[in-house]
């Protein structure tokens, strides 16, 4: 009888302990999701729409750097965002454009127009994992620059310090991604400082740092410089925001594949 009571006590203790561990893991996962969600909520709340004049500088080991200039327009909707990029320099890239319609995350679209094309063409499937315009940003990355699709990833809190949060993001089953996981650093003001990207084999591929962070009274934040270090390609892309303006009156016709053809 005594042995039976001891066995029951051990079993109960083990069950309670495993339940506590499960609850802790669930809590950490939930906390991580809430942190990422809060970061992008603050990013989005500062304006309905914005326009940025951007200089891109691409450098590869032992090669001459190349510089491109473009304008990026972003409009935030309740359920997502729409982004248009149009290049104006160098002349060979003038007219190249990208339209990302993520206003409905379940049916998001990416359209590309090259200078020699008459019409824009849709980018889908594995093509979204290709690098865009000679930079270290893929089509997938460009889609994520203005907002994370929270429902597409599982988040786990790796560590929390006085400086902020270190979070792992893994694509959920059925979600197409060029990365096996990302590691995201978010500070106490909920600004994203850095993201590390890992390839399908789990090796570190590249890192992206948001620099010269500008934080606004209502809690919003924007980087005025973004640096991507591609370790596997030995290449570097630097994004400098030369001018930014917030304007809710940006014309609706700009956010379509038709605008790329103007």
Wavefront OBJ file of the C-alpha trace (Angstrom):
o trace
v 0.000 0.000 0.000
v 2.846 2.341 0.935
v 4.583 1.579 -2.389
v 1.385 2.378 -4.290
v 1.042 5.750 -2.540
v 4.670 6.605 -3.326
v 4.170 5.677 -6.998
v 1.014 7.796 -7.208
v 2.829 10.702 -5.550
v 5.708 10.505 -8.045
v 3.311 10.267 -10.992
v 1.320 13.261 -9.765
v 4.495 15.260 -9.211
v 5.714 14.415 -12.714
v 2.359 15.370 -14.251
v 2.253 18.699 -12.404
v 5.882 19.421 -13.333
v 5.351 18.620 -17.029
v 2.197 20.717 -16.990
v 4.121 23.634 -15.512
v 6.823 23.298 -18.180
v 4.189 23.175 -20.921
v 2.460 26.218 -19.453
v 5.786 28.088 -19.273
v 6.617 27.250 -22.903
v 3.131 28.258 -24.018
v 3.425 31.485 -22.051
v 6.817 32.269 -23.594
v 5.483 31.589 -27.085
v 2.505 33.821 -26.401
v 4.701 36.579 -24.976
v 6.997 36.449 -28.008
v 4.052 36.750 -30.384
v 2.695 39.705 -28.420
v 6.072 41.479 -28.504
v 6.375 41.117 -32.300
v 2.761 42.156 -32.756
v 3.264 45.238 -30.569
v 6.411 46.244 -32.479
v 4.585 46.273 -35.811
v 1.472 47.845 -34.317
v 3.567 50.829 -33.218
v 5.338 50.942 -36.582
v 2.019 51.139 -38.430
v 0.116 53.529 -36.178
v 2.168 56.650 -36.954
v 0.673 57.276 -40.386
v -1.868 56.066 -42.922
v 0.617 56.435 -45.782
v 4.191 57.538 -46.383
v 6.696 58.262 -49.123
v 10.462 57.668 -48.891
v 13.293 58.694 -51.218
v 15.930 55.980 -50.924
v 19.555 55.430 -51.931
v 20.743 51.828 -52.230
v 24.463 51.005 -52.102
v 25.529 47.450 -52.952
v 29.087 46.259 -52.339
v 30.659 42.852 -52.964
v 34.148 41.787 -51.908
v 36.819 43.067 -54.326
v 34.249 44.682 -56.625
v 33.195 48.270 -57.264
v 30.127 49.403 -55.353
v 26.932 50.185 -57.258
v 24.384 52.829 -56.294
v 20.674 52.972 -57.115
v 17.961 55.498 -56.280
v 14.252 54.864 -55.892
v 11.062 56.043 -54.269
v 8.959 53.820 -52.025
v 5.305 54.506 -51.225
v 3.497 52.621 -48.444
v -0.169 52.645 -47.485
v -1.391 50.897 -44.357
v -4.783 49.218 -44.306
v -6.646 47.606 -41.419
v -5.638 44.090 -42.463
v -2.270 44.733 -44.119
v -0.389 47.143 -46.345
v 0.367 48.049 -49.962
v 3.853 49.025 -51.128
v 5.122 50.410 -54.430
v 8.802 50.865 -55.370
v 9.970 52.733 -58.468
v 13.610 53.142 -59.530
v 14.891 56.308 -61.203
v 18.694 55.850 -61.134
v 20.872 54.579 -62.729
v 19.354 55.108 -66.161
v 19.498 51.376 -66.925
v 17.103 50.750 -64.007
v 14.808 53.737 -64.579
v 11.220 52.526 -64.673
v 11.853 49.264 -62.836
v 9.110 48.833 -60.281
v 7.639 46.520 -57.658
v 4.099 46.424 -56.279
v 3.316 44.435 -53.153
v -0.357 44.107 -52.333
v -0.647 42.662 -48.824
v -3.929 44.337 -47.931
v -5.342 40.811 -47.755
v -2.613 38.624 -46.272
v -4.419 35.459 -47.340
v -4.251 36.506 -51.001
v -1.158 38.721 -51.171
v 0.313 39.545 -54.586
v 3.724 40.714 -55.798
v 4.097 42.320 -59.230
v 7.391 43.200 -60.946
v 8.061 45.393 -63.958
v 11.494 45.513 -65.563
v 12.419 48.527 -67.762
v 12.254 46.410 -70.944
v 8.824 44.936 -70.156
v 5.612 46.438 -71.502
v 3.531 45.075 -68.641
v 4.163 44.031 -65.059
v 4.366 40.311 -64.272
v 3.335 38.517 -61.127
v 6.017 37.037 -58.857
v 4.848 33.877 -57.121
v 6.033 30.628 -55.554
v 9.773 30.059 -55.259
v 10.533 33.212 -57.272
v 9.691 35.221 -54.147
v 12.859 33.808 -52.584
v 15.108 35.318 -55.286
v 17.137 38.480 -54.717
v 15.673 41.683 -56.113
v 17.436 44.385 -58.168
v 20.960 43.260 -57.268
v 20.372 43.795 -53.540
v 20.487 41.370 -50.625
v 16.732 41.644 -50.186
v 14.530 38.976 -51.720
v 10.955 39.625 -52.869
v 9.912 37.928 -49.620
v 12.069 40.359 -47.612
v 10.590 43.375 -49.369
v 7.134 42.161 -48.425
v 8.170 41.929 -44.751
v 9.820 45.366 -44.527
v 6.541 47.144 -43.828
v 4.803 44.532 -41.730
v 5.157 41.013 -40.357
v 2.486 38.443 -41.204
v 2.051 37.299 -37.598
v -0.260 34.412 -38.533
v 2.395 32.827 -40.770
v 5.024 32.260 -38.078
v 5.546 30.583 -34.723
v 7.440 32.768 -32.255
v 9.554 31.712 -29.294
v 11.213 33.927 -26.705
v 14.913 32.983 -26.589
v 15.933 35.572 -24.000
v 14.815 38.771 -22.320
v 17.178 41.397 -20.899
v 17.060 45.007 -19.775
v 17.806 45.974 -23.385
v 14.921 44.025 -24.917
v 13.796 40.726 -26.425
v 15.531 38.029 -28.473
v 12.898 36.085 -30.423
v 12.951 33.153 -32.829
v 10.470 33.101 -35.726
v 9.789 29.905 -37.696
v 7.419 29.628 -40.671
v 4.379 27.497 -39.935
v 3.689 24.318 -41.904
v 2.579 25.136 -45.431
v 4.071 28.658 -45.407
v 6.542 29.263 -48.251
v 9.754 30.891 -47.052
v 13.395 30.934 -48.059
v 14.404 30.751 -44.385
v 14.268 27.944 -41.877
v 14.070 30.544 -39.133
v 14.831 34.141 -38.217
v 16.136 35.578 -34.961
v 14.727 39.014 -34.135
v 16.050 41.567 -31.627
v 13.449 44.068 -30.366
v 14.294 46.816 -27.863
v 12.221 47.969 -24.892
v 10.559 50.633 -27.031
v 9.427 47.844 -29.379
v 11.674 48.923 -32.246
v 13.222 46.086 -34.269
v 17.001 46.492 -34.117
v 18.264 43.413 -35.935
v 17.129 40.274 -37.749
v 19.333 37.244 -38.488
v 18.215 35.000 -41.367
v 19.016 31.271 -41.517
v 18.937 29.267 -44.751
v 16.913 26.030 -45.208
v 19.887 24.029 -43.867
v 19.906 26.094 -40.675
v 23.087 28.033 -41.483
v 23.342 31.771 -40.877
v 22.770 33.436 -44.256
v 22.622 37.160 -43.547
v 21.773 39.802 -40.978
v 19.823 43.032 -41.227
v 20.368 45.942 -38.837
v 18.016 48.894 -38.481
v 20.151 51.948 -37.702
v 19.625 55.642 -37.031
v 16.272 54.792 -35.479
v 13.819 57.651 -35.256
v 11.097 57.297 -32.640
v 7.932 59.349 -32.689
v 5.776 60.741 -29.842
v 2.977 58.219 -30.352
v 5.421 55.319 -30.142
v 6.064 54.735 -33.826
v 9.589 54.093 -35.112
v 11.469 54.161 -38.417
v 15.074 53.310 -39.355
v 16.808 55.947 -41.451
v 19.473 53.439 -42.420
v 19.277 49.671 -42.942
v 22.382 47.511 -43.437
v 22.195 43.932 -44.732
v 25.319 41.783 -44.443
v 25.112 38.679 -46.643
v 27.729 36.302 -45.214
v 27.260 33.517 -47.729
v 27.445 35.826 -50.767
v 30.102 38.087 -49.184
v 27.974 41.050 -50.132
v 26.551 44.114 -48.384
v 23.508 46.284 -49.081
v 22.977 49.642 -47.411
v 19.635 51.454 -47.535
v 19.698 55.174 -46.721
v 16.467 57.121 -46.372
v 17.194 60.544 -47.847
v 13.721 61.953 -47.275
v 10.520 60.736 -45.667
v 7.097 62.299 -45.557
v 3.845 61.083 -44.073
v 0.855 61.860 -46.254
v -2.582 60.244 -46.138
v -3.528 61.806 -49.483
v -1.274 59.632 -51.671
v -3.371 58.773 -54.719
v -5.092 55.383 -54.805
v -4.052 54.694 -58.417
v -0.405 54.424 -57.337
v -1.036 51.157 -55.523
v -1.593 48.874 -58.504
v 0.352 47.049 -61.173
v -1.000 49.656 -63.598
v 1.044 52.383 -61.898
v 4.220 50.405 -62.646
v 3.454 50.791 -66.350
v 3.065 54.596 -66.277
l 1 2 3 4 5 6 7 8 9 10 11 12 13 14 15 16 17 18 19 20 21 22 23 24 25 26 27 28 29 30 31 32 33 34 35 36 37 38 39 40 41 42 43 44 45 46 47 48 49 50 51 52 53 54 55 56 57 58 59 60 61 62 63 64 65 66 67 68 69 70 71 72 73 74 75 76 77 78 79 80 81 82 83 84 85 86 87 88 89 90 91 92 93 94 95 96 97 98 99 100 101 102 103 104 105 106 107 108 109 110 111 112 113 114 115 116 117 118 119 120 121 122 123 124 125 126 127 128 129 130 131 132 133 134 135 136 137 138 139 140 141 142 143 144 145 146 147 148 149 150 151 152 153 154 155 156 157 158 159 160 161 162 163 164 165 166 167 168 169 170 171 172 173 174 175 176 177 178 179 180 181 182 183 184 185 186 187 188 189 190 191 192 193 194 195 196 197 198 199 200 201 202 203 204 205 206 207 208 209 210 211 212 213 214 215 216 217 218 219 220 221 222 223 224 225 226 227 228 229 230 231 232 233 234 235 236 237 238 239 240 241 242 243 244 245 246 247 248 249 250 251 252 253 254 255 256 257 258 259 260 261 262
